[in-house]
């Protein structure tokens, strides 16, 4: 149905042409699902954009042929390609929040596409849009039709994008990272939805992801891309059981595997530097049961570093006639737990369950409504601003989005140095700069990165920068809030390994927050499951994984991609 032959994409740069895609070829059959996997920068997304001729001609050069049946998509006019887009080939773009217009309602954006391509009336387009919203299983379709993108969740925005892509009944659907950074339960729902829609409509599907675990759930055939080339192309069943290329082995191995206890996660370099198997690497990195038991015995023989008792954080949601609150959202409701020195306590749950609010309430970045937060004998809720600032040397947070938590006007060196200046550590800025460079090197960055700005770094590098900033004051306790959720699985493995190394080196204590239970199980000594503002389970990760007490926990476990 679709035939791609010798596709080459080059981008113009100040240093000459950059080869983003290097002569790749593949076919897509009617009704087939192809998965395209690889890290960021491997060429996945630009390949998909080129198929629809959406690359900017002013800074890119595209060659090769793309045949849709017998139509050469690179040889037809702009008017003719507009008739193909949406009608025959449609696309779900990578980030729904940036792909949807924030000043237009969701319904308007879908009806606009329907009216433009199908020439229907406004009333007919609205009826069709609401029908599509029901088909993609959006709750309250009529209300979401009139909602703006910021008023709905990430999973709902992804469904709106899916409805828009399906609005003209395309023969081929391209889904570019449609589940990245979504909760594992929402991710599974989106994948199940795409499979259902594909079967019902008889579509062909190109599914792009950096996560082989996700691709395994949906693809018939998999293309593995690395540095602009297809390094392996095979049926999904064969590729997942007998990967051949070292890069494919690395992608498969670096995702946390719930059946193993590993001291560190395998990374792609483990396979590219030597000829080995996934089983051999996991055996090499295995955490001996006796050593694991001894660690837990040592941890829990101590006095807790942090004791949280009956902590609640409530938010008013409406006001009465005289401005008095009538209702509240109980984001955190009567939560109690302890954290021990040197422990990693995992906190898992879906978006909206209260994880981030709990983390910020502990640090009093959000003021709690009730309860006590005892850190080394100090009730943080009773401290004045000066005392709280002083104790914040010992308690730090790594925020969910490293880009938004870094000041774009400051170099990364200045951002890391700032807390040293605030707390008046070291005698002068020369000594502080030396300390910052030591921290950058410790998180595997370079001294010359000191003078660069946040936008000049990749997502994984920015995550390392905020880790370095959290370490600057030599804290005892760090809250890691979704610190790996939006990273490629290969970069995620490197960051998780770094977090564990730093814990051993500096005797750090963590609360590690994530929506991904496989990540929590890998990194945690104990784990807590949170739902609707309450802790519903707490205990040993193995025990909770094998014998969950709550249906909610079981649903989280069932949503983990398995292969």
Phi, psi and omega in degrees: 000316177234130181232118179252124184232120174053045180288123179233132179232126178236142177246141178280128178230166177301338181260014181111196182278135176252126180276101180276323177227132192242077171066050181271153179220139174195163178239154175233120181273161178297129179080001183270152172245118175257132172260132174246118184238157179159166179287169172302135181090000181280344178110007183297303186293320180293330174298312182294320179295325180292327180299329179260007181054049180254003178283145180291118182293336185290336181231016179223154176231123184240133176224170186106187178231144173231110182257123171257105195056248180248014181263124176276107185294337178274352184253357182262167185284170178298321180295320181290323180290330177295329177287334179281317180297132179086310181285315183249321176234126179234163186221136169261115186281164192295315184242104184298329182293323179272343179274336178268141180285120186291343183260004177242146179292158179299318181297317180300319184293329178281317180294328178302315179295319181295313181294321182295316185271325187255349176068030181275169173283166180299319181294317179295320179295320179295316179299319179294319181295316180295323175299318178294320178299323176291321182296323178271012171063041173281133175289150178047059185303323181294322180290320180291331175304322182263005181269154173269157184307323183290348183269359181235163185284170179299317179296323178290321176298321179297324178289324176298316177299321178295317178298319179297317180295327182274354192300332181251020176054061183289158176275330180233131176244126175257121179248108185263106180048053186286352183239003182299133177070006175275154172306150181297328179290318178294319178304313180296321179296317180296317180296314178299321179295314180298319178298316181296313181295320179299315181292318182292325185262352181068031182278163164260150186227132170250112186249118185254132179200158171267355189249108180297331178298321178289316181298325180302331183284344190229334192271145171274325182220148185234133171251127178258120181254139179215118179052045174084003181237153171273111184266342177205138181218116188202161171302144185302317182299322180286316184297321183283337179265330182222065177296141184255316185280140179305324180294319178297316178302318180297316179297321179291323188277335190279351174281135179305130180254122189292344182274357186237152168250110183244137176295323173212158181278142172298149175236168186300324180300333178299333184258329181284337182269349179202160180270106182210170180253163178298318181298319181293319179295316180295325177295320180294322183267006184298143177266108182304138184301320181296320179293321178295317179296320179295321178298314183292324177297318180292318182300311191270009171269358182264169170282144180299145174279322181230131177235117179251125184234122172051041183283130178227140172226112182246146179239130175290141182242347178206163182236150176276194184298323183257023176080011180274139182292133178259324183230157176225151169262121180272079184297320173230129188225104174054055182266134179225134175190165176241154173232132185259151181304131179082001182272152164249111178261115180276141178233116186236148178170167181285165174303136179091359182279345178112007184299306183295320178299319178298313180301316182287330178293322179300322181272359184060031167283335166240132182283122179294159178275323182201166176106178180236147177231100185258114179242112181050044177085358178254126174279106186299334182287340183263356183282142173282176187299320182294313181294323180294319178298318180296319183284344178289351169299328186267344183233121185232169178223141170255112188286163186297315183249103184297329183293315182284344180267359175253137179288118184294344181271348180256144171293161181295329176297317178294322179296319180286328181286333186306311179298330176294324178287319181300318182267008174055045178267143183070162189279330184203174183291336177295316177292323180294319179298319178301317178296319180297317179296323175299318180293317179301317179293325180294330178262023174066036170248179187249154178304324181292346177291345181307320187263012178262161183260159185306323184292348182273003184243158174283170179301317180294322178292321178297324178296322177293324179296314181289333173294316177300320179295321178296329181278346189304322184268009181053060183286166175263335191220130180230135171262120178259106186262102178049045190282357177229008191293328184258011183267152169307149182300327180290317178290322177304316180298318180296318181291319177298320177297318179297316180300319179290320178299316181295325177299315180292322183288320186249007181055049182279154174244134184236145152253118185252114185260133177201156171268354186258109185294331179292322176294315180298318181296324180291316192269341194265148168274320170227161177223149175243139176252126184245138178211126177054043174084001183234150173276116185260340175212144174212135181164198180293132182302319179297317182295317180292321181293318183275331181224067179294139181273333186250146178298325178300315179296319180298324179292320176299318181294317182293340182275351181291125176301128182239140174202000000 
